[in-house]
Amino acid sequence: MVGIELEDVSKCYGSTKVIDKINLTIKEGERVIFLGPSGCGKSTTLRMIAGLEEVTSGHIYLGGKEVTPLPSGQRDIAMVFQNYALYPNMTVQDNITFALRANKVAKSEIQERLNSALEMLDLVNYRDRLPKDLSGGQRQRVALARALVKRSKFFLLDEPLSNLDVALRQSARNQLIEIHDRYQQTFVYVTHDQVEAMTMGHRIVLMNKGEIQMVGTPDEVYNHPANVFTATFIGSPKMNIQEVSRQGNLITVGKQELHLSSEWGEHLSQFTSQNFLLGIRPEHIHIYREKVDNSFLAHVSKTENLGPNYAIYVETNSTQWVVISDIRNWQPGEECYLTFEMDKIHLFDVESKESMGYPSFS
């Protein structure tokens, strides 16, 4: 069943269009992550789903029912914001149950939901504390508990973990996944952090400049990006992108030639253009000190220590590449040879920046 559907949804502030005719279907119970850079429109889209922002044009459906004209309170949503928005003069348990009491939920039901949330989010020992007596991570868990006890069908989260440190964010991500696995709400989560998106989402909705760039599973957006923006936004260090030319099964990379695999040669035979953008992730380039088959010459410019491995920056003619390597002792100016994993390259149209598709590899 459909959980959330956006149909030609646009948002304008005056003459400035910030969301441009978005169409999206989110399945009931699905965990979907809105990902993109600051200002791309992801939070605005979430707020329109929540009823906190008016839709300029288009329609929004929740559970098959159009809610475009309905206020937030009539949409059966629970929302968690980046700032905790806790009442400073209320205890943890009063903050969590405030909305339930305001809606005159039975006391026994309130107590059952409260106890369940406190236990799930490890807040039992903090129930009588005020927000000022809690750490940032504890306050965020209170905000999550407040949303959780509503038992809404739609759970919307707007960068809820961005104020937490790395260790707390990892723990909180696990708790959010546990919450969703237990209650199976339709779950929409906004973040600019690709790690959160890749680890939490059933699907990722990648946005830029008010438009959806790609919708897909984490594997799909990483391994088969729809365009150059997706390719370079997902992954760190980001994907190498260079313009190359092709003649038959040969491509010219910085005035040096490489043989394409037969699968790529056959796939490209359907296109008339001989120039395209080649993309390859740093972890799919291999670096050697001696020439090997189907390699090209380059020179090391600098290295970066990434902890478990190293980012090696190399140059050849007018092109620059980043390579991930386990070898530490590369020196600036040193000669090296690079090879590509041919089943891991990506080709994009020079003009549209859209993917040229992928061959089938046996």
N, C-alpha and C positions, 0 to 999 in steps of 0.2 A: 504493500500500500504506500501511497505518497504521503510523506510527512510534511514537507514544505515545498511549495512551488512558487517560483518567481516568473512572471510572464511580462516581458517587455518593460521591466521596471527601470525607470529613470528618476534622477534627482537633480534639480537645479537650485542654485542659490542665486536669485536674480537671473542674469544672463549667463551665468557660469554653470555649465553642466558638469557635475562631478560623478554621476553614474549614468551610463549610456546604454539603455535598452538591454538590461541583463535578463537572460533566460536560464533558469536553473531548476532542476528537480532533485530534491533530497529525499531518499527513501525513509520510511518510518523506522525509527530505531537506529539509523545510520549515524556514524561519528564523522562529521565533515569539518575540515579546517579551512578557514579563509586565510590565505597567506599572501603577503605582498609587502612592498616597501611602504614607508610612512606616506600618507596622503593618497594612497591608491584607491580608496573608497571602501575598503573592507569593513571598517567600523560603521560607516554610514549605512552600508547594506544591512548589517546586523541590526542596527537601530531601526531601520525601516521594517524589518521582520518583527521586531519587538513592539512596534507602534510608537516609538519614541521620536521618530522622524516621519514627517508626512511624505508620501509618495507623490512626485510631480506628475508622473504618468505610469500606466501599467497596473498590474494586479498582483496581489500576494494571497496565497492560499495556505492555510494550515489545516492539515488533516482533511483536505478536500473541500474545506469551507473558505469562501473568500472573506478575508479579514481586513482588506485595504482600508475601509472607512472606520473600522473599530478601534477604540482606544486600547492602550496597552493592557489595562485591567481586565479586558474581555477576551484575551487571546490565549489564556492557559499557558503562560510562559513563566519560567524562572530565569533570572538573569544575574550574572556576576560581573562586576565592573573591575577595571584596573585599580581604582582606588577602593578601599574596603567599604566606605560609606556606612560605618557602624555608628549607632547612637552612643555618644561618649558617656552618658549618664545611666546607661542600662548595662546590666550584667550580660555575660555571654549567653546564658539561657534566655534572657528576656529579648536580646537582640535576635536570636534565632527564631523565637516563637511570636514575635510582634505581629507579623502579618496574619498568622493563624488566629491569634486572639482577636485581631481587628475584624476578621471574617467570621468570628463566632464559631470556630471549629470546636467540637466537644473537647472538654478538658482531658478526658482519657485518651483521646486520639492525639491531642497535642503532646501529651506526655510520652506516648509510645513513639511518635515521630522524633521528638527531641532526644530521647534516650538512644534511639537507633543512630541518629546523626552524630551525637557526641561520641558514641563508641566507635563508629566507622572512621571518624576523623581525629581520633585520639584527643578528645577535648573533655573527657569526663572529669578530670581533676581541675578544670578551669571554669566550670560552669558558673561559679559565683564571682568571677573576676570581672573587673571593668576593662574596656579596651586598652586604656593607658597602661595596664599592668601586663599586657601581652606583647610578645615579639611580633615582628612583621609576618612571619610564617603562621603564627597562631591566629592573628587577625584575619589572614586570608582564609584559613580553615573555617573560621566562624562565618565569614561571608559565604563560603561554599555550603556550610551547614544550613544557613538561612535559606538559600535557594533550594537545597535538597529537600527540606521538610515540606515544601509546597507540593511535592509529588506531581509536578506539572508534566505534561507530555513533551514540552519543548524546553530544552535546557540551553540557554544562550550565554556565552562567555566572551567578554571583550578584554583580551590581553590580561587575564587574571593573575598571571604569574610573573609579569615583567618587573615587579618591584622586589622579587625574591632573589637571593643569591643562587649560585649554580646548584649547590647540593640540595637546597630546599626545593628548587624548581623540579629537579629530578624526582624527589620524593612526592611532590604534589602531583606531578604528571601521573605517577603510578596510582595515586589515590583517585584521581579523576577517571582513569580507565576502570578502576575497580567499581566506582560509583556507577558508571555507565553499564558495565557488565551486569551489575545487580539489577538496575532499574530499567535499562533499555529505552531511555528517553531518546527522542530525536535531538541530537547533540550538535550544536554549531559553535565553533570555537575560532576566535580571531587572534592571529599572532603575526609578528614579523619575523619570528624565529623559525628557521627551517627545520631545526632539530625537533622542536615541539611538533611541527607539522608532520614530519616523517615518522616520528615514533608514535603519535597518537591517532592519526587519521585513518579511517577506512578509505576516504578519498580526500584529495586536496583540491581546493578551488584557488588557483593562482590568479591574482588580479594586478593590474597596472593601469594607471591613468583612467580609472573608472570603468575599465573593461575586463572581462574574463579572458585570460590568456590561454588557460588550459584547465580542464577538469579531469582528474585521473587518480588512480591509486598511487601511493608513494613510489612503487616500482615503476609505474608508467611514466610519471613525471621525471624520474631520474634517468631511466634507461631509454625512453623514447619521447623526449621533449617535443612539443608541437611547434616551437619556434625558438629563435635565438634568445629572446627574453627568458623563457622558461629554462633553457639550457644553461644560461649564465647565472640565473638567480638561485638555482638549486645546485648545491655542492660547494665545498670549500677545501682548497682553493677552487675558484670558479673554472668552468670549462674553457679551454683554449679555443679561440675562434680565429681563423685566418682565411683570407680569400685565396683560392687556388684555381688553377686551370687544368683542364683534362683533355687528353688526346688518346682515344681508345681506352686502354686499361692503365694508362700512365697519368699521374697527376704531377704537376710541377709545384714544389713547395720551396719558396725562396730560391728559385733558380736551380733547384735540385729535383730529381725525378724519383718517384716512388711508384711501385706496382700496386694497383688495386687488386683485391681478391676477385676471383671470377664472378662471385655472387654480386659484388658491387658493380662490376663492369656490365653485367647483364641488366641489373636494375637501372643503371643510368642510361642505357641505350634508348629508353623511352623519352628522354629529354633532349631537346635540341641545343640548349645552352651548354657551352663549354667552360663556363666560369661559375663557381659556386663557393659558398662558405663551408669550410671543413671545421667541424668541432670535434674535440676529443678531450676527455677528462684527464687531469694530470696523472691519475693512478693507472691510466691505460696506455701510458707512454713508457717505454723502457729505455734506459740510458746505459751506454757501454763506453769503455775506454778504447776499444778497437772496433774497426768496421766489421759489421755482420751483414747478412743478407737483408736486402730491402731496407737499408738504413740511410740516413743522411747526416752530414757533418754539421756540428754546431759548436759553440763555445760557451762555457759557463760564465755567467755574469755575477751571480750571487747565490747564496744559500740561506734558508731559514730553518731553524730548529722547531719542529712541530711537536716534539715529545717522542711519540712512537716512531716517527720517521722524519724525513727532511723534504722541504720544497726546494728544488733546484731550478733556478731561473737560467735559461739558455737563450742564445741568439744565433740566428743563421741568416746571413744576408739582411733582408729587411724585416724578418719575422722574429717574434719572441714567443717562447713556450715556457710553461711551468710543468715540471715533472715531479712526481712523488717518488722518492727513493729511500731505501733502507741504508744506503751507503752515505756515510757522513763526510768523508774527506775529499769532497770536490772543491777545487780551488778556482777563484776567479781567473778567467783567461784560459783555463784548461780546455783542450779539445775533447769532444765527446761525440758519440753517434747515437741517434735516436731511431727507434722503431715504434710503429703504432700497432696496437691490437686491431686488426682490420674488422673484426666483428663488433667492435666497440666505437667505431667512428660514427659521426653524425654529419649529414649534408643538408645545407639550407640554401634556399634560393637567395641570390644576391639582392634582388630588389624587394621582395616581400618579407624576407627573413623567416619564411615558413619552412617547415621540414619538407624534404623531398622524399620522405618515406624511408623504408628499410627493406632490404632483401631478406629472404629466408635462408638461414644458415643451417646446413645439415649437421 
